[in-house]
């Protein structure tokens, strides 16, 4: 899968289930190229979400909700996620 396609899928999945004021998804794979378990077909993403809905929840609950939405992508295309909720 292409990184741009993955970014769009991630945005759409999150926005379809969560009230979001702003969302940004960045490819941070270049920071991990020399890591032992780095794979060409797995990406490192930074997801920044501005959401009053998520902010009302505990951080662990918000994170779980995001990871549940992205379950398929995490198994197949995402190696790691840096999640920032504001």
C-alpha positions in Angstrom: 0.0 0.0 0.0 1.2 3.5 -0.8 1.7 5.9 2.2 -0.6 8.5 0.7 -3.4 6.0 0.4 -2.8 4.8 3.9 -3.0 8.3 5.3 -6.3 8.9 3.6 -7.8 5.6 4.9 -6.7 6.5 8.4 -8.2 10.0 8.2 -11.5 8.7 6.8 -11.8 5.9 9.4 -11.3 8.2 12.3 -13.5 11.0 10.9 -16.3 8.6 10.1 -16.6 7.4 13.8 -15.4 10.3 15.9 -16.3 14.0 16.1 -13.0 15.7 15.0 -12.3 19.4 14.6 -9.0 18.8 13.0 -6.8 15.8 12.0 -3.3 15.4 10.7 -1.5 12.2 9.7 2.2 12.4 9.0 4.6 9.7 7.7 7.5 9.4 10.2 9.0 6.2 8.7 12.2 8.0 7.7 13.0 8.3 11.4 13.0 4.5 11.8 14.8 3.3 8.7 17.8 1.9 10.6 15.8 0.2 13.3 16.2 -3.6 13.6 12.5 -4.5 12.9 11.9 -1.9 10.3 10.0 -3.3 7.3 9.6 -1.5 3.9 5.8 -2.3 3.8 5.1 -1.0 7.4 4.9 2.6 8.2 5.4 4.8 11.3 2.7 7.4 11.6 2.1 10.5 13.7 -1.6 11.1 14.2 -2.6 14.5 15.7 -6.3 14.9 16.5 -8.1 17.9 17.8 -11.4 16.6 19.3 -13.5 17.8 22.1 -15.2 14.4 22.1 -11.9 12.5 22.7 -10.5 15.2 25.1 -13.4 14.5 27.5 -12.3 10.9 27.8 -9.3 9.5 29.7 -6.2 9.3 27.5 -6.2 5.5 27.5 -9.9 5.3 26.4 -9.2 7.7 23.5 -6.2 5.8 22.4 -8.0 2.4 22.6 -10.9 3.8 20.5 -8.4 5.0 17.8 -6.5 1.7 17.8 -9.7 -0.3 17.5 -10.8 1.8 14.5 -7.4 1.2 12.8 -7.1 -2.5 13.8 -6.8 -3.8 10.2 -4.2 -1.2 9.2 -2.2 -1.8 12.4 -1.9 -5.5 11.5 -1.1 -5.0 7.8 0.5 -1.6 7.2 1.4 0.3 10.3 4.4 -0.6 12.5 3.9 2.2 15.1 1.7 5.2 15.9 2.5 8.3 17.7 -0.8 9.6 18.9 -1.4 13.2 19.9 -4.9 14.2 21.1 -5.7 17.8 22.0 
